[in-house]
Amino acid sequence: MAKKKTASKKKNKTTKDVDWKDVARLMLTSRAMDDKEENELVPNKEVLYQFSARGHELGQILLGKLLTNKHDSASAYYRSRPLLLTLGLSEEDAMAAPMGKSGGYSDGRDIGVVCNKPDADGPKVLPMAGDVGSQYTPAIGWAQGIEYRKNVLKEKEYEKAISVILGGDGSVATNGFWSALTIATTQNLPVLFYIEDNGYGISVTSEYQTPGGKISNNLQSFNNLKIYDGDGTDPEEAASLLEESVDYVRGRKGPALIRLTVPRLNGHSYQDNQAYKDEKLIEKEKENDPLEKLKAYMVPDQITEKTWKNWEKKAKDTIEEAAEAALNRPQPDTSQTEKFAFAEDEIQTIGGLVAEGHDFPESSEEAKPEKQRINIVEAIRRTLKYELETNPKLMVFGEDVGMKGGVHAATMDLQSEFGEDRVFDTSLSEEGIIGRAVGLAYSGLMPVAEIQFRKYADPATEQLNNCGTTRWRTANRFAAPIVVRMPGGFAKCGDPWHSMSNEVFFTHAIGWQVAMPSNAEDAVGLLRSAMRSNNPTVFFEHRNLLDAKYARKPYPGDDFIVPFGKAKKLREGEELTIVTWGAMCERSEAAVEELGVSADVLDLRTLMPWDKEAVLDSIRRTNRCLIVHEDNKTAGFGAEIAAVLVREAFTYLDAPVERITMPDIPVPYNVNLMNSVLPTTDKIAGKIEELLSF
């Protein structure tokens, strides 16, 4: 059962050891920043989004001073600037970012309070996000990365490192919070949940976020969770509880949660006038200002009133200078705005294997096929096995991937061979699976996560999108190269839950590579490329091809790779070009065979990037194009290809670009219904005849 700890009001060793003068300096600096923004920069439209930390500063500063291991991480949110200042963020960068000026932690790309800090020799602040609750599960991945590097890779410098997650009381209602809490407590990870409870999620009170309005009360039944609860405005109490909670986690006694009550002395953002609060409450919150309480704690016992006023003036002067310097910074270079959607020559500071200088075995695009043909399931399993053998930083996980070997048997026996630290099951939370993978990638590992079916990835959409944009949002400071294995598509029957294709979703998701192999050989080469890439990859495994005769090919060797963005010509001809991928490759080839026509059949193999030049080169010869895919028609990826062809191959076309796709409905369960709407060999053949007779 969880145990709850509150602080004694007596002075103790904890409060005596705190550098209160520096705490005061940082609080006054943070407050001066808010003053400058609220009174001048926002009214003058120099700052367009402003989120005040007023009232939240004390606990964050005290927490920041306890993050002393260079492998500590903090996963914070938009009201966490005092923590950043404590960890060394310069005043000028802190002021420049909300102005959207050049430099800083996003180079004008993200909202100014959405910070990150990738210091090599100090605690890391993981990339924040603008959505509430998404900070939790990546921090869990970092915590597991700490344990992995300490216990499996035997890196002693990780022994005392911890992961801290900062969230407001509103965030305790989110999927991310509960997923992270489940993983941390069941896996006994070194995580501290730091909850700032100001009583409101924008205008909605805590009682609507958690029953009774107090998350610390509601977690008493959680096993393996130490709970601390107290006043985040009381210097002694906050300092004592924070030191105890950090020491508890650092001492590997288990995860902990600390809830500190704080006042939100301004609205949610500058535009929020707090009309939903009555005057008595606003006045009560002002009386609970932690800055005034810190002053009362220090004056006159530790310093004089005059000294405090001098510190106030110095903080204001410092911020005036920082603001002036920030205003004088140039605007970000617009010629660089499109950089870093994907990895480029410059290597990110934090995240993945490339940033750590990892050396991969030699690879080759030349296949060295064995005699025996294997199916896609065995191709995936053998590829994972080899990469696990040769890359100690690679991990494979997801629901049922362990002793069961995965719902499609692609991970069979891998846990027995490589152990539970490297191949492991997860709880049933796709948010947790993907968010954890992101954090593991930040920690320098290569996570290969399995989502059992494409449709089941929907709860992880927030983490997937944030992962893809991380590199761009942080101006190449962070990236999270992960591989997400995702079966989908029709099989012996259909249904709306297991048979979804929807690959276009991921081509539209910024920063993601998308692979869709149609056979075992390409599955090996593309999966290996993905696991050695510096970009995140969705690896789509088509259910109807996993054991299909068509897809069986000899294993191409342990060094075989297929580059992304390179199509494969399955057939060569002169009369038309068929562009396809996944399970539609077999049906397209069968239609060409049935009709006896001369056609180029191109298997794109990857949709992001896709081999535009191969398609254009083919159409310049054949002058006709048919696009065949299983995804729905409206805004399917075929529409993107068609748009490019109309623009770049218009003068070569002797007929309209045609598409055969699923209609805009889910895949039906009944086999006859399913076959009535899927692209079939007969439908493809009929469309070929129409095109050739146009």
KEKE-931962 format. One line per field, with one value per residue (C-alpha): residue number from 1; residue in one letter; x, y, z. Coordinates in steps of 0.02 Angstrom, whole numbers, plus 50000, padded with zeros to 5 digits. Layout:
N
num NUM, ... $
residuo A, ... $
u X, ... $
v Y, ... $
w Z, ... $
END
This chain:
694
num 1, 2, 3, 4, 5, 6, 7, 8, 9, 10, 11, 12, 13, 14, 15, 16, 17, 18, 19, 20, 21, 22, 23, 24, 25, 26, 27, 28, 29, 30, 31, 32, 33, 34, 35, 36, 37, 38, 39, 40, 41, 42, 43, 44, 45, 46, 47, 48, 49, 50, 51, 52, 53, 54, 55, 56, 57, 58, 59, 60, 61, 62, 63, 64, 65, 66, 67, 68, 69, 70, 71, 72, 73, 74, 75, 76, 77, 78, 79, 80, 81, 82, 83, 84, 85, 86, 87, 88, 89, 90, 91, 92, 93, 94, 95, 96, 97, 98, 99, 100, 101, 102, 103, 104, 105, 106, 107, 108, 109, 110, 111, 112, 113, 114, 115, 116, 117, 118, 119, 120, 121, 122, 123, 124, 125, 126, 127, 128, 129, 130, 131, 132, 133, 134, 135, 136, 137, 138, 139, 140, 141, 142, 143, 144, 145, 146, 147, 148, 149, 150, 151, 152, 153, 154, 155, 156, 157, 158, 159, 160, 161, 162, 163, 164, 165, 166, 167, 168, 169, 170, 171, 172, 173, 174, 175, 176, 177, 178, 179, 180, 181, 182, 183, 184, 185, 186, 187, 188, 189, 190, 191, 192, 193, 194, 195, 196, 197, 198, 199, 200, 201, 202, 203, 204, 205, 206, 207, 208, 209, 210, 211, 212, 213, 214, 215, 216, 217, 218, 219, 220, 221, 222, 223, 224, 225, 226, 227, 228, 229, 230, 231, 232, 233, 234, 235, 236, 237, 238, 239, 240, 241, 242, 243, 244, 245, 246, 247, 248, 249, 250, 251, 252, 253, 254, 255, 256, 257, 258, 259, 260, 261, 262, 263, 264, 265, 266, 267, 268, 269, 270, 271, 272, 273, 274, 275, 276, 277, 278, 279, 280, 281, 282, 283, 284, 285, 286, 287, 288, 289, 290, 291, 292, 293, 294, 295, 296, 297, 298, 299, 300, 301, 302, 303, 304, 305, 306, 307, 308, 309, 310, 311, 312, 313, 314, 315, 316, 317, 318, 319, 320, 321, 322, 323, 324, 325, 326, 327, 328, 329, 330, 331, 332, 333, 334, 335, 336, 337, 338, 339, 340, 341, 342, 343, 344, 345, 346, 347, 348, 349, 350, 351, 352, 353, 354, 355, 356, 357, 358, 359, 360, 361, 362, 363, 364, 365, 366, 367, 368, 369, 370, 371, 372, 373, 374, 375, 376, 377, 378, 379, 380, 381, 382, 383, 384, 385, 386, 387, 388, 389, 390, 391, 392, 393, 394, 395, 396, 397, 398, 399, 400, 401, 402, 403, 404, 405, 406, 407, 408, 409, 410, 411, 412, 413, 414, 415, 416, 417, 418, 419, 420, 421, 422, 423, 424, 425, 426, 427, 428, 429, 430, 431, 432, 433, 434, 435, 436, 437, 438, 439, 440, 441, 442, 443, 444, 445, 446, 447, 448, 449, 450, 451, 452, 453, 454, 455, 456, 457, 458, 459, 460, 461, 462, 463, 464, 465, 466, 467, 468, 469, 470, 471, 472, 473, 474, 475, 476, 477, 478, 479, 480, 481, 482, 483, 484, 485, 486, 487, 488, 489, 490, 491, 492, 493, 494, 495, 496, 497, 498, 499, 500, 501, 502, 503, 504, 505, 506, 507, 508, 509, 510, 511, 512, 513, 514, 515, 516, 517, 518, 519, 520, 521, 522, 523, 524, 525, 526, 527, 528, 529, 530, 531, 532, 533, 534, 535, 536, 537, 538, 539, 540, 541, 542, 543, 544, 545, 546, 547, 548, 549, 550, 551, 552, 553, 554, 555, 556, 557, 558, 559, 560, 561, 562, 563, 564, 565, 566, 567, 568, 569, 570, 571, 572, 573, 574, 575, 576, 577, 578, 579, 580, 581, 582, 583, 584, 585, 586, 587, 588, 589, 590, 591, 592, 593, 594, 595, 596, 597, 598, 599, 600, 601, 602, 603, 604, 605, 606, 607, 608, 609, 610, 611, 612, 613, 614, 615, 616, 617, 618, 619, 620, 621, 622, 623, 624, 625, 626, 627, 628, 629, 630, 631, 632, 633, 634, 635, 636, 637, 638, 639, 640, 641, 642, 643, 644, 645, 646, 647, 648, 649, 650, 651, 652, 653, 654, 655, 656, 657, 658, 659, 660, 661, 662, 663, 664, 665, 666, 667, 668, 669, 670, 671, 672, 673, 674, 675, 676, 677, 678, 679, 680, 681, 682, 683, 684, 685, 686, 687, 688, 689, 690, 691, 692, 693, 694 $
residuo M, A, K, K, K, T, A, S, K, K, K, N, K, T, T, K, D, V, D, W, K, D, V, A, R, L, M, L, T, S, R, A, M, D, D, K, E, E, N, E, L, V, P, N, K, E, V, L, Y, Q, F, S, A, R, G, H, E, L, G, Q, I, L, L, G, K, L, L, T, N, K, H, D, S, A, S, A, Y, Y, R, S, R, P, L, L, L, T, L, G, L, S, E, E, D, A, M, A, A, P, M, G, K, S, G, G, Y, S, D, G, R, D, I, G, V, V, C, N, K, P, D, A, D, G, P, K, V, L, P, M, A, G, D, V, G, S, Q, Y, T, P, A, I, G, W, A, Q, G, I, E, Y, R, K, N, V, L, K, E, K, E, Y, E, K, A, I, S, V, I, L, G, G, D, G, S, V, A, T, N, G, F, W, S, A, L, T, I, A, T, T, Q, N, L, P, V, L, F, Y, I, E, D, N, G, Y, G, I, S, V, T, S, E, Y, Q, T, P, G, G, K, I, S, N, N, L, Q, S, F, N, N, L, K, I, Y, D, G, D, G, T, D, P, E, E, A, A, S, L, L, E, E, S, V, D, Y, V, R, G, R, K, G, P, A, L, I, R, L, T, V, P, R, L, N, G, H, S, Y, Q, D, N, Q, A, Y, K, D, E, K, L, I, E, K, E, K, E, N, D, P, L, E, K, L, K, A, Y, M, V, P, D, Q, I, T, E, K, T, W, K, N, W, E, K, K, A, K, D, T, I, E, E, A, A, E, A, A, L, N, R, P, Q, P, D, T, S, Q, T, E, K, F, A, F, A, E, D, E, I, Q, T, I, G, G, L, V, A, E, G, H, D, F, P, E, S, S, E, E, A, K, P, E, K, Q, R, I, N, I, V, E, A, I, R, R, T, L, K, Y, E, L, E, T, N, P, K, L, M, V, F, G, E, D, V, G, M, K, G, G, V, H, A, A, T, M, D, L, Q, S, E, F, G, E, D, R, V, F, D, T, S, L, S, E, E, G, I, I, G, R, A, V, G, L, A, Y, S, G, L, M, P, V, A, E, I, Q, F, R, K, Y, A, D, P, A, T, E, Q, L, N, N, C, G, T, T, R, W, R, T, A, N, R, F, A, A, P, I, V, V, R, M, P, G, G, F, A, K, C, G, D, P, W, H, S, M, S, N, E, V, F, F, T, H, A, I, G, W, Q, V, A, M, P, S, N, A, E, D, A, V, G, L, L, R, S, A, M, R, S, N, N, P, T, V, F, F, E, H, R, N, L, L, D, A, K, Y, A, R, K, P, Y, P, G, D, D, F, I, V, P, F, G, K, A, K, K, L, R, E, G, E, E, L, T, I, V, T, W, G, A, M, C, E, R, S, E, A, A, V, E, E, L, G, V, S, A, D, V, L, D, L, R, T, L, M, P, W, D, K, E, A, V, L, D, S, I, R, R, T, N, R, C, L, I, V, H, E, D, N, K, T, A, G, F, G, A, E, I, A, A, V, L, V, R, E, A, F, T, Y, L, D, A, P, V, E, R, I, T, M, P, D, I, P, V, P, Y, N, V, N, L, M, N, S, V, L, P, T, T, D, K, I, A, G, K, I, E, E, L, L, S, F $
u 50000, 50058, 50120, 50091, 50219, 50193, 50330, 50369, 50365, 50527, 50691, 50798, 50955, 50863, 50815, 50984, 51074, 50972, 51057, 50911, 50999, 51009, 50829, 50778, 50881, 50798, 50623, 50647, 50718, 50570, 50447, 50535, 50518, 50332, 50316, 50410, 50307, 50138, 50164, 50260, 50303, 50130, 50038, 50168, 50144, 50326, 50267, 50114, 50090, 50125, 50105, 50149, 50240, 50187, 50151, 50234, 50415, 50472, 50448, 50519, 50676, 50701, 50675, 50796, 50932, 50914, 50942, 51129, 51166, 51207, 51090, 50944, 50802, 50653, 50500, 50408, 50269, 50229, 50232, 50404, 50520, 50582, 50648, 50740, 50818, 50876, 50958, 51054, 50943, 51008, 50895, 50920, 50868, 50721, 50663, 50702, 50604, 50430, 50475, 50507, 50683, 50828, 50930, 50872, 50793, 50684, 50749, 50576, 50488, 50388, 50294, 50423, 50384, 50391, 50571, 50706, 50885, 51006, 51161, 51290, 51364, 51208, 51029, 50924, 50756, 50663, 50569, 50409, 50246, 50098, 49972, 49930, 49989, 50104, 50258, 50230, 50267, 50427, 50496, 50454, 50557, 50703, 50688, 50690, 50838, 50930, 50900, 50947, 51110, 51151, 51102, 51124, 51259, 51348, 51372, 51404, 51374, 51187, 51177, 51098, 51009, 50822, 50681, 50566, 50398, 50317, 50130, 49986, 49832, 49737, 49859, 49815, 49657, 49753, 49790, 49976, 49977, 49890, 49992, 50154, 50098, 50057, 50225, 50326, 50246, 50239, 50419, 50488, 50569, 50666, 50531, 50469, 50298, 50296, 50118, 50088, 49909, 49845, 49664, 49623, 49643, 49615, 49441, 49395, 49425, 49524, 49365, 49329, 49505, 49508, 49376, 49384, 49507, 49662, 49763, 49875, 49724, 49665, 49827, 49839, 49799, 49940, 50074, 50254, 50219, 50278, 50169, 50221, 50096, 50121, 50121, 50222, 50223, 50305, 50496, 50540, 50400, 50428, 50617, 50601, 50474, 50568, 50733, 50652, 50560, 50712, 50821, 50689, 50690, 50878, 50903, 50809, 50670, 50541, 50441, 50365, 50235, 50243, 50094, 50125, 49985, 50023, 49921, 49902, 49923, 49882, 49762, 49803, 49879, 49888, 49720, 49633, 49553, 49501, 49321, 49272, 49358, 49275, 49367, 49387, 49477, 49591, 49635, 49666, 49783, 49880, 49901, 49975, 50111, 50268, 50381, 50310, 50326, 50508, 50540, 50460, 50564, 50727, 50696, 50756, 50828, 50947, 50953, 50892, 50745, 50869, 50961, 50798, 50754, 50927, 50899, 50732, 50811, 50954, 50832, 50732, 50890, 50951, 50787, 50786, 50957, 50908, 50748, 50841, 50970, 50831, 50736, 50896, 50918, 50881, 50726, 50752, 50820, 50669, 50779, 50805, 50623, 50602, 50760, 50754, 50588, 50703, 50883, 51014, 51203, 51204, 51179, 51058, 51130, 51017, 50926, 50958, 51112, 51190, 51204, 51300, 51423, 51361, 51448, 51337, 51394, 51429, 51275, 51241, 51100, 51150, 51050, 51138, 50988, 50982, 50902, 50746, 50604, 50534, 50378, 50371, 50347, 50509, 50597, 50551, 50599, 50770, 50806, 50760, 50867, 51022, 51004, 50979, 51138, 51243, 51169, 51162, 51063, 50915, 50755, 50596, 50433, 50245, 50095, 50118, 50289, 50374, 50338, 50189, 50301, 50180, 50003, 50077, 50227, 50356, 50449, 50439, 50583, 50670, 50635, 50703, 50863, 50891, 50805, 50666, 50771, 50783, 50623, 50476, 50289, 50200, 50035, 49889, 49921, 49975, 50010, 50129, 50210, 50250, 50287, 50405, 50490, 50518, 50601, 50709, 50767, 50809, 50916, 51022, 50940, 50851, 50673, 50572, 50393, 50249, 50070, 49966, 49855, 49851, 49686, 49757, 49883, 49746, 49766, 49950, 49920, 49981, 50145, 50169, 50143, 50254, 50391, 50393, 50402, 50531, 50681, 50599, 50525, 50693, 50794, 50888, 50934, 50831, 50765, 50682, 50726, 50612, 50536, 50351, 50300, 50117, 50019, 49860, 49760, 49636, 49669, 49559, 49417, 49400, 49329, 49340, 49463, 49599, 49596, 49624, 49761, 49761, 49946, 49915, 49895, 50079, 50137, 50050, 50129, 50280, 50450, 50400, 50468, 50340, 50386, 50264, 50355, 50264, 50381, 50502, 50660, 50606, 50541, 50718, 50801, 50677, 50668, 50857, 50866, 50735, 50829, 50987, 50903, 50913, 50728, 50573, 50492, 50321, 50351, 50186, 50166, 50020, 49919, 49873, 50056, 50129, 50118, 50066, 50147, 50171, 50272, 50391, 50570, 50740, 50821, 50938, 51077, 51119, 51196, 51055, 50969, 50842, 50862, 50707, 50635, 50689, 50548, 50564, 50510, 50413, 50375, 50436, 50329, 50283, 50094, 50059, 50129, 50049, 50103, 50063, 50124, 50088, 49960, 49907, 50072, 50015, 49846, 49921, 50046, 49906, 49800, 49943, 49977, 49793, 49778, 49948, 49984, 50155, 50161, 50282, 50228, 50313, 50313, 50350, 50403, 50412, 50284, 50386, 50495, 50423, 50520, 50446, 50582, 50553, 50369, 50402, 50534, 50412, 50269, 50379, 50392, 50218, 50112, 49978, 49964, 49855, 49876, 49816, 49805, 49702, 49677, 49520, 49506, 49477, 49645, 49729, 49913, 49866, 49793, 49964, 50046, 49912, 49934, 50121, 50096, 49972, 50100, 50261, 50209, 50058, 50132, 50176, 50003, 49891, 49751, 49690, 49782, 49668, 49652, 49581, 49559, 49442, 49287, 49271, 49206, 49286, 49333, 49181, 49191, 49090, 49207, 49090, 49062, 49250, 49290, 49154, 49246, 49430, 49531, 49532, 49627, 49470, 49440, 49621, 49613, 49455, 49533, 49689, 49580, 49490, 49655, 49729, 49573, 49561 $
v 50000, 50177, 50272, 50458, 50578, 50756, 50870, 50925, 51113, 51106, 51167, 51020, 50975, 50990, 51173, 51222, 51148, 51245, 51394, 51509, 51661, 51578, 51517, 51698, 51757, 51632, 51669, 51855, 51827, 51720, 51845, 51989, 51894, 51872, 52057, 52111, 52002, 52043, 52230, 52269, 52130, 52054, 52222, 52278, 52114, 52068, 51907, 51823, 51677, 51700, 51575, 51642, 51537, 51658, 51557, 51397, 51450, 51393, 51205, 51201, 51292, 51181, 51028, 51090, 51110, 50926, 50865, 50838, 50684, 50720, 50579, 50648, 50706, 50818, 50802, 50965, 51071, 51249, 51323, 51255, 51401, 51420, 51242, 51283, 51438, 51334, 51209, 51345, 51416, 51591, 51740, 51799, 51633, 51625, 51797, 51773, 51612, 51686, 51827, 51697, 51760, 51660, 51541, 51466, 51296, 51299, 51441, 51518, 51358, 51323, 51419, 51504, 51414, 51243, 51213, 51081, 51069, 50940, 50974, 50837, 50860, 50906, 50853, 50846, 50930, 50822, 50911, 50982, 50980, 51095, 50957, 50914, 50747, 50698, 50729, 50575, 50419, 50481, 50513, 50332, 50279, 50383, 50300, 50128, 50183, 50229, 50056, 49971, 50064, 50032, 49849, 49780, 49890, 49906, 50094, 50143, 50329, 50292, 50215, 50364, 50446, 50478, 50537, 50677, 50721, 50889, 50908, 51013, 50947, 50950, 50826, 50688, 50655, 50611, 50444, 50484, 50507, 50342, 50246, 50314, 50279, 50099, 50069, 50154, 50058, 49887, 49901, 49988, 50128, 50276, 50405, 50553, 50622, 50806, 50873, 51060, 51076, 51253, 51197, 51233, 51161, 51327, 51361, 51186, 51146, 50998, 50908, 50880, 50813, 50682, 50628, 50738, 50853, 50776, 50649, 50603, 50539, 50436, 50340, 50269, 50093, 50092, 49965, 50021, 50208, 50326, 50480, 50650, 50790, 50967, 51155, 51215, 51393, 51353, 51360, 51235, 51113, 51112, 51094, 50951, 50853, 50876, 50819, 50667, 50620, 50641, 50542, 50405, 50383, 50406, 50273, 50149, 50121, 50139, 50274, 50417, 50554, 50724, 50841, 51021, 51147, 51313, 51465, 51512, 51699, 51738, 51663, 51505, 51619, 51807, 51808, 51721, 51850, 51720, 51781, 51609, 51648, 51760, 51905, 51819, 51673, 51786, 51883, 51722, 51661, 51825, 51805, 51633, 51700, 51592, 51740, 51838, 51685, 51664, 51845, 51825, 51669, 51759, 51936, 51981, 51812, 51788, 51954, 52132, 52214, 52324, 52173, 52098, 52260, 52263, 52086, 52137, 52282, 52175, 52045, 52179, 52256, 52086, 52052, 52225, 52189, 52013, 52075, 52211, 52086, 51966, 52102, 52142, 51964, 51935, 51848, 51663, 51628, 51588, 51491, 51362, 51337, 51173, 51096, 50953, 50874, 50724, 50688, 50785, 50793, 50882, 50755, 50795, 50818, 50693, 50538, 50376, 50278, 50395, 50535, 50415, 50368, 50189, 50081, 49964, 49807, 49820, 49819, 49789, 49814, 49651, 49502, 49338, 49225, 49059, 48910, 48895, 49019, 49094, 49191, 49371, 49319, 49221, 49360, 49485, 49366, 49327, 49510, 49558, 49414, 49470, 49651, 49599, 49494, 49633, 49787, 49782, 49944, 49871, 49823, 49740, 49763, 49774, 49681, 49490, 49496, 49398, 49215, 49214, 49275, 49407, 49387, 49348, 49247, 49370, 49378, 49192, 49133, 49303, 49331, 49159, 49197, 49380, 49398, 49505, 49664, 49663, 49579, 49616, 49630, 49792, 49841, 49869, 50051, 50106, 50280, 50194, 50086, 50231, 50362, 50240, 50207, 50393, 50409, 50256, 50334, 50496, 50392, 50328, 50160, 50086, 50037, 49925, 49936, 49828, 49889, 49733, 49806, 49971, 50025, 50002, 50140, 50270, 50298, 50334, 50467, 50608, 50521, 50469, 50646, 50723, 50596, 50640, 50827, 50822, 50853, 51000, 51076, 51074, 51134, 50968, 50967, 50809, 50667, 50501, 50372, 50225, 50083, 50045, 49877, 49882, 49740, 49784, 49761, 49625, 49440, 49283, 49402, 49586, 49695, 49878, 49846, 49726, 49759, 49945, 49999, 50190, 50205, 50380, 50439, 50409, 50486, 50643, 50631, 50745, 50666, 50483, 50359, 50231, 50058, 49931, 49775, 49655, 49506, 49426, 49489, 49670, 49646, 49599, 49743, 49877, 49824, 49823, 49996, 50059, 49992, 50080, 50242, 50410, 50440, 50361, 50229, 50148, 49972, 49907, 49718, 49666, 49529, 49443, 49432, 49367, 49186, 49208, 49101, 49256, 49343, 49199, 49233, 49165, 49252, 49380, 49380, 49467, 49618, 49650, 49819, 49908, 50097, 50200, 50290, 50160, 50071, 49895, 49851, 49689, 49681, 49781, 49832, 49967, 49989, 50061, 50088, 50014, 50095, 49995, 49930, 49801, 49664, 49747, 49699, 49518, 49565, 49691, 49562, 49433, 49555, 49591, 49405, 49367, 49497, 49464, 49650, 49733, 49837, 49911, 49857, 49963, 49915, 50078, 49982, 50144, 50285, 50411, 50443, 50377, 50351, 50488, 50477, 50292, 50325, 50474, 50379, 50237, 50350, 50442, 50274, 50200, 50360, 50282, 50256, 50154, 50172, 50027, 50032, 49957, 50117, 50221, 50325, 50503, 50580, 50410, 50410, 50375, 50549, 50622, 50521, 50572, 50756, 50744, 50657, 50787, 50922, 50836, 50709, 50795, 50807, 50622, 50558, 50485, 50446, 50505, 50442, 50308, 50238, 50077, 50083, 50037, 50147, 50266, 50137, 50021, 49843, 49728, 49567, 49457, 49384, 49417, 49595, 49618, 49554, 49663, 49822, 49773, 49797, 49624, 49551, 49562, 49745, 49788, 49694, 49785, 49955, 49908, 49870, 50037, 50131, 50043, 50077, 50261 $
w 50000, 49966, 50117, 50136, 50207, 50266, 50328, 50503, 50531, 50630, 50555, 50509, 50414, 50249, 50265, 50337, 50186, 50059, 49978, 50015, 49943, 49774, 49789, 49819, 49671, 49555, 49621, 49599, 49425, 49373, 49446, 49357, 49193, 49217, 49263, 49108, 48993, 49070, 49088, 48928, 48807, 48787, 48775, 48647, 48552, 48572, 48658, 48583, 48704, 48888, 49029, 49200, 49330, 49466, 49623, 49560, 49576, 49748, 49731, 49555, 49609, 49759, 49649, 49517, 49647, 49691, 49513, 49524, 49419, 49237, 49187, 49286, 49177, 49201, 49091, 49119, 49049, 48998, 49174, 49216, 49173, 49354, 49346, 49184, 49260, 49408, 49291, 49200, 49064, 49030, 49061, 48884, 48807, 48926, 48869, 48684, 48662, 48698, 48578, 48443, 48418, 48346, 48451, 48613, 48624, 48470, 48361, 48353, 48302, 48459, 48593, 48701, 48864, 48781, 48829, 48819, 48883, 48811, 48919, 48897, 49071, 49169, 49198, 49041, 49017, 48893, 48753, 48823, 48727, 48715, 48753, 48932, 49001, 48858, 48967, 49074, 48972, 48886, 49061, 49103, 48953, 49014, 49186, 49108, 49002, 49162, 49233, 49071, 49053, 49236, 49248, 49072, 48996, 49166, 49154, 49334, 49308, 49295, 49470, 49559, 49412, 49419, 49308, 49369, 49292, 49323, 49300, 49357, 49445, 49281, 49204, 49329, 49228, 49070, 48991, 49001, 49189, 49225, 49099, 49172, 49349, 49304, 49220, 49356, 49499, 49416, 49353, 49508, 49407, 49479, 49445, 49546, 49499, 49549, 49549, 49568, 49627, 49602, 49609, 49427, 49253, 49162, 49235, 49291, 49474, 49540, 49591, 49407, 49375, 49513, 49641, 49794, 49708, 49787, 49688, 49835, 49931, 49784, 49762, 49937, 49875, 49747, 49789, 49773, 49776, 49913, 49926, 49993, 50018, 50076, 50052, 49904, 49971, 50138, 50117, 50254, 50217, 50029, 50048, 50172, 50071, 49908, 49980, 50059, 49900, 49788, 49909, 49915, 49726, 49710, 49842, 49730, 49855, 49717, 49628, 49726, 49701, 49784, 49779, 49830, 49840, 49756, 49706, 49523, 49544, 49363, 49238, 49141, 49010, 48987, 48899, 49046, 49161, 49292, 49292, 49357, 49524, 49653, 49731, 49900, 49820, 49719, 49876, 49972, 49836, 49841, 50028, 49992, 49876, 49901, 49861, 50007, 50118, 50067, 50107, 50278, 50307, 50265, 50331, 50459, 50520, 50373, 50280, 50302, 50215, 50123, 50056, 49993, 49904, 49826, 49763, 49690, 49599, 49536, 49469, 49378, 49307, 49250, 49160, 49082, 49009, 48956, 48874, 48781, 48719, 48669, 48575, 48480, 48422, 48239, 48179, 48140, 47966, 47858, 47737, 47874, 47924, 47828, 47899, 48022, 47982, 47955, 48000, 47903, 47907, 48075, 48214, 48355, 48529, 48618, 48558, 48468, 48422, 48295, 48423, 48534, 48396, 48386, 48255, 48155, 48064, 47879, 47768, 47584, 47461, 47376, 47435, 47473, 47470, 47561, 47473, 47579, 47563, 47723, 47763, 47824, 48005, 48004, 47908, 48043, 48184, 48109, 48077, 48254, 48319, 48224, 48275, 48457, 48445, 48369, 48453, 48644, 48645, 48551, 48644, 48581, 48675, 48666, 48729, 48718, 48632, 48772, 48809, 48692, 48551, 48488, 48423, 48251, 48320, 48252, 48420, 48461, 48573, 48575, 48760, 48804, 48711, 48758, 48925, 48995, 49001, 48812, 48753, 48867, 48882, 48921, 48998, 48881, 48845, 48673, 48746, 48866, 48733, 48616, 48750, 48836, 48669, 48645, 48815, 48784, 48621, 48711, 48830, 48686, 48653, 48501, 48549, 48432, 48491, 48431, 48415, 48386, 48250, 48157, 48235, 48409, 48377, 48391, 48580, 48549, 48417, 48530, 48567, 48385, 48322, 48456, 48421, 48236, 48265, 48405, 48294, 48205, 48364, 48454, 48303, 48300, 48484, 48518, 48412, 48452, 48319, 48360, 48259, 48278, 48207, 48161, 48078, 47986, 47828, 47780, 47808, 47803, 47840, 47877, 48015, 48066, 48210, 48151, 47963, 47954, 47835, 47843, 47802, 47736, 47915, 47947, 47783, 47843, 48016, 48008, 48032, 48010, 47886, 47827, 47761, 47687, 47626, 47510, 47534, 47657, 47574, 47579, 47756, 47810, 47719, 47769, 47951, 47965, 47884, 48006, 48158, 48100, 48047, 48134, 48100, 48179, 48070, 48056, 47992, 47923, 47921, 47811, 47893, 47729, 47680, 47844, 47787, 47606, 47472, 47364, 47498, 47536, 47485, 47538, 47686, 47601, 47732, 47894, 47807, 47683, 47688, 47578, 47573, 47607, 47456, 47328, 47233, 47163, 46986, 46999, 46812, 46664, 46517, 46393, 46394, 46566, 46740, 46896, 47059, 47214, 47381, 47516, 47479, 47317, 47235, 47219, 47148, 47026, 46960, 46944, 46842, 46723, 46706, 46675, 46537, 46461, 46446, 46450, 46608, 46733, 46907, 47039, 47221, 47312, 47470, 47568, 47563, 47661, 47572, 47409, 47248, 47141, 47010, 46978, 46948, 46835, 46736, 46706, 46652, 46529, 46439, 46462, 46461, 46570, 46758, 46874, 47063, 47169, 47359, 47499, 47599, 47576, 47420, 47482, 47527, 47517, 47470, 47291, 47283, 47327, 47189, 47064, 47109, 47079, 46912, 46851, 46890, 46836, 46704, 46625, 46451, 46450, 46495, 46361, 46483, 46652, 46806, 46879, 47055, 47124, 47312, 47453, 47457, 47604, 47727, 47856, 47804, 47827, 47927, 47809, 47678, 47531, 47590, 47611, 47437, 47363, 47417, 47417, 47258, 47177, 47032, 46924, 46968, 46930, 46766, 46716, 46752, 46652, 46501, 46519, 46526, 46376, 46272, 46320 $
END
